[in-house]
Each structure stands twice: as structure tokens, then as C-alpha cells.
Amino acid sequence: MACNNFTYATSRRDFLRTAGGGFGAVALAALLRQPVFGAAGTVAPGAEKLARAGKAKNVIFLFMEGGPSHLDTFDYKPLLNTLAGQKLPPSFKEPILAMGESNNPIMGSKRTWARHGQSGLWISDWFPNVAQHADDLAVIKSCVSDGINHAGGVCQMNTGSVFGGRPSLGAWVDYGIGTINRNLPGFVVIKDSEKEVINGTRNWGTGFMPAVHQGVEFSPDGVPIRNLDTPKGMKPERQRAKLDLLGQLNGLHAQTRADNTELEARIRSYELAYQMQAEAPGVVDLSKETAATKQLYGLDQKETSVFGRNCLLARRLVEHGVRFVQLYSGAGSGWDSHTELETNHSKLCRAVDKPIAGLLADLKARGLLDETLVIWGGEFGRTPMSEQNGGRDHNPTGFTMWMAGGGVKGGQSFGETDDLGLYAVKDRLHVHDLHATILHLLGVDHTKLIYAHQGRPERIDQNEGHVFAKLAKA
């Protein structure tokens, strides 16, 4: 009787593929002084050669999903109010808009702007707490993306492509330099609600890369990791024996399915969950934090408590060795403001301003900011032209992101958009360049972080990105 889905590795090619892959992993583990497979998963071949003197060890990516308006937050454009109600000047090329509208009038900004810090960075009154950290911010005002809609924009900011199916930035980082703490995931994702992020789990997936590098989603409620506690009456010896048996069975099943990386990821997930039972409960237990720290993040206020808790958890995670943490604000395109931008952004800015400022202050006080790269931004910005009822359309041709810590030059702005904030006109930075620069700050040469897929040498930047060296400290 034939056994379905089972084949013997009888050919010389099969033997070399399976045996060679195993010996290669042993050699790499020896080079990295790390346990083989079960404890760590796979890392990039030659990963020991990738690292250099990068100051950042961890990343916290604050993703404002839906597209925050740079024109009302960090990119001050007085001409908006001067020309409010008028059409775009003839010198401006009419953009292609997501909603298909044209000849819409310019909409002024209702925000109050001021210079902050010794650097004098312009920041609006929507971010009064973050403004207190102006001298730590590297504000990039010339970002561009190919994604004109949310699906493409979010996908590209996370994976480098407007089309799904490629590994996420966090997965590339985990693949390239591995995790610091074997008892915790290397890549964690936390949303601010149960709503689904555009494109779902593909934003933190691995595409064609081994599934072991995918992001682990923590719950947005008060119990970040569900079902982690050991069942009542289960002794450690019995649980360990069950996991060992399960690992053996899964390993046998995977031997003849070398191309199915989800099997290896599943084996790894069981082992990781077991290891997390010992350390993770203490890491995610915010009750150990002082009342002053909780207040710093805004946990004592209803409107800031959710994102504040997530920011505090992010600090604890990087403090315990998690390499890449991504926090989503406005899950489900909450920052999208085709109408009533004032109402929408006012609420969301209040929800994130104090927590983000608390995160920066806390990291700095603990000596962690220099080694933690904090990134703020969305998939694109908003247009200077209005839509009906006080909204702005998507703008991928010129928008703002900022970074802090992790070896960036704080207290400076980089790049420029035109006088109305529509197009990037100086030091234009595509998403590919941003990804290359993030890897550079982590000490990785993006041109050498390669994954071979179907005979092609794949990179996060799709072979198009360039490091923006001006951003990094000497």
C-alpha cells in the first residue's frame, strides 16, 4: 500500500540536498556559536560576515496605518494657508490621486506651529510631547513610495514591494542578524485594536523566506501572549517529554518535505513557546513598572492607555533582547482622512503623542536609546489639496517620517518637499532607500543580505536601494 506524501531520498541529488543542508547548518551554528536549529531557526549564510560597527541593536517601528498628514505634523508649509481655497499653481504637475479627483482647491493647515529644542525643528501642536524631544529626532521630509492606495503602500513600507509575497523588513532583520534572546521571538507585532491591518499577517510574514522568521503577533488587550501558562497539573518533566516526542514526529515528517519551511517553523514555535513560559510572563508583566513610569507613558489616561501600554511593552521587549518590534496605531487604516481630518487626526495624535514621548524619554534614561532605532511614519502622507468636508487624499510623492536613537543624527531635518508639500524635491528617499538605511544603522550591508529564491539573489530593497549616509552619526 502506498503511503501518501512520503518519498524516500534515494537519488544522489536528494541525498546531497538533505545531507548538505544539514551539514551547512552545523557549520554555520559553529561559526555563530549558536545551537543548531531547534533553538534559533535559520539565519543568513555567512551572517557572521554581515555585522559591522552599527550602533543600533534593536528597532521599534511606530506605524501610523492609514497615512498621517505630514502637512499638519512635521512639515511646516506656510504657503498652504496663503493659497488656501485656490487651485494648484500652473507650475505644479497635477498628481494622480487615489480617489480620482482633480483640480481640488488647496486646504490650509489649522495647526499652530513652533520651533522646538536647540535645533529649532518645526513641529505642530498635535505633537507637543514629542516636540520636547526635538533634538533627538531626525525628521526625513522627502520620503516617496510607489503605493498610491493603502494595500500597496502598507505592503511596500513593510516588504519593499506594492505586491504581496515578499518577506517583511522585520523578517529580513531576523534572518540577517538573528535574535538576541533565545527565549523570546526575534520579531514581535502589536496592534492597538483587534481590527485587521490592511493585508493582514502578510505585513509581518516571510514570503519566500523560511517561515521561522515571521513576526509573532501579540494581543492588543491586557494579555499580550495568550495560552502561554502551563496547564494545571502538568509537571515540567511530562511537558518536556511530550514536546520532545512531538519534535521527533514533526522532524521525521519534515525530513522528506525539505521545501516546506512552515514545518520547521512549527517545530520551532513549539520549542519557543516552551522557552517563553519561563521568561515571557515576566517580560510582559507591566505591574512591575513604577507608577511614575506608567504615568510617563500615559497609562493613567483613557485616551493614551492603549498605545501607552504597547510602547511600554515595546521597551521591555527590546530591553530583553527582542530585535524588531512593530507597533500599529490606527489598525485598519485609522489614520486615513479623506474627510474630517481635524477630528480624525486630533484623536489619534492625542492617543500616541504622550506614549511616544514617554518611550523616547524612558529609553534615553535607561541608556537604551543609542542602541534602539525608533521609527515613526505611515505608508504615505496626505495631499495639500482638500477633499470634501475637510479631508486630504493620499500622497506617496512626498511625505515625512522620523527616526530617533540608533545612531541617527538628532535635531535635524533631511530632505525637502516643494512649498506646498506635494512632491519631494531634495534628497528624495524611496522606501527602498529607507530600508537600506535602516539595515545600515543596524550594522548590516544591505547589498550582502541576500536570500536566494528560484535562482535569483533577493534583497529587501529589490536591488534598488541606497543608504542615506547623511542620516547616520560618524
C-alpha positions, 0 to 999 in steps of 0.5 A: 500500500502506498503511503501518501506524501512520503518519498524516500531520498534515494537519488544522489541529488536528494541525498546531497540536498538533505545531507548538505543542508544539514551539514551547512547548518552545523557549520554555520551554528559553529561559526555563530556559536549558536545551537543548531536549529531547534533553538534559533531557526535559520539565519543568513549564510555567512551572517557572521560576515554581515555585522559591522560597527552599527550602533543600533541593536534593536528597532521599534517601528511606530506605524501610523496605518492609514497615512498621517498628514505630514502637512499638519505634523512635521512639515511646516508649509506656510504657503498652504494657508496663503493659497488656501481655497485656490487651485494648484499653481500652473507650475505644479504637475497635477498628481494622480490621486487615489480617489480620482479627483482633480483640480481640488482647491488647496486646504490650509493647515489649522495647526499652530506651529513652533520651533522646538529644542536647540535645533529649532525643528518645526513641529505642530501642536498635535505633537507637543510631547514629542516636540520636547524631544526635538533634538533627538529626532531626525525628521526625513521630509522627502520620503516617496513610495510607489503605493498610491492606495493603502494595500500597496503602500502598507505592503511596500513600507513593510516588504519593499514591494506594492505586491504581496509575497515578499518577506517583511523588513522585520523578517529580513532583520531576523534572518540577517542578524538573528535574535538576541534572546533565545527565549523570546521571538526575534520579531514581535507585532502589536496592534492597538485594536483587534481590527485587521491591518490592511493585508493582514499577517502578510505585513509581518510574514516571510514570503519566500523566506523560511517561515521561522522568521515571521513576526509573532503577533501579540494581543492588543488587550491586557494579555499580550501572549495568550495560552502561554501558562502551563496547564494545571497539573502538568509537571515540567518533566511530562511537558518536556517529554511530550514536546520532545516526542512531538519534535521527533514526529514533526522532524521525521515528517519534515525530513522528506518535505525539505521545501516546506519551511512552515514545518520547521517553523512549527517545530520551532514555535513549539520549542519557543513557546516552551522557552517563553513560559519561563521568561515571557510572563515576566517580560510582559508583566507591566505591574512591575513598572513604577507608577511614575513610569506608567504615568510617563507613558500615559497609562493613567489616561483613557485616551493614551492607555492603549498605545501607552501600554504597547510602547511600554511593552515595546521597551521591555521587549527590546530591553530583553533582547527582542530585535524588531518590534512593530507597533500599529496605531490606527489598525485598519487604516485609522489614520486615513482622512479623506474627510474630517481630518481635524477630528480624525487626526486630533484623536489619534495624535492625542492617543500616541503623542504622550506614549511616544514621548514617554518611550523616547524619554524612558529609553534615553534614561535607561541608556537604551536609546543609542542602541534602539532605532525608533521609527515613526511614519505611515505608508504615505502622507496626505495631499495639500489639496482638500477633499470634501468636508475637510479631508486630504487624499493620499500622497506617496510623492512626498511625505515625512517620517522620523527616526530617533536613537540608533545612531541617527543624527538628532535635531535635524531635518533631511530632505525637502518637499516643494512649498506646498508639500506635494512632491519631494524635491531634495534628497528624495528617499524611496522606501527602498532607500529607507530600508537600506538605511535602516539595515545600515544603522543596524550594522548590516550591508544591505547589498550582502543580505541576500536570500536566494529564491528560484535562482535569483539573489533577493534583497529587501530593497529589490536591488534598488536601494541606497543608504542615506549616509547623511542620516547616520552619526560618524 
